[in-house]
Amino acid sequence: MNYRAMEAKNNILRERTFAFAIRCINLYRYLVEEKKEFVISKQMLRAGTSIGANYREAQNAESTNDFIHKLGIAQKECDETMYWLEILQAAYLLDQNTFDSIYKDASEILKMIKSSILTTKQKQA
């Protein structure tokens, strides 16, 4: 992948993780105000907003290994967010359309992060 393609991919991931964090904030507000759910929604909020924060940290990594490490944290936070979303859906706190939409976003972000990690590791080898 050339530099421009990598830079475009990074910008897309930056935008996607930011937009996802906003979705998590809005979902948290809904869950607290409408469903009176405070515990699981807070966990989802923390993990969901952490993805983009860790991605931003990766952009300022001090080394390739640091970059991979920070992306690895973002990957874990994304997977954790998906877990909390699954719990919320299984507990009937999310309707199917809302769940499908936000879960799809999380899944796509997770794939992009994994791809970035693998590409970086391959370049490093």
VENBELCOR-V93553 format. One record per helix or strand of 3 or more residues. SS is the DSSP state (hx for helix, st for strand). FROM is the first residue (numbers start at 0). TO is the last residue. If there is no record, write none. Layout:
[[SS | FROM | TO] [SS | FROM | TO]]
This chain:
[[hx | 2 | 32] [hx | 38 | 58] [hx | 63 | 89] [hx | 95 | 123]]
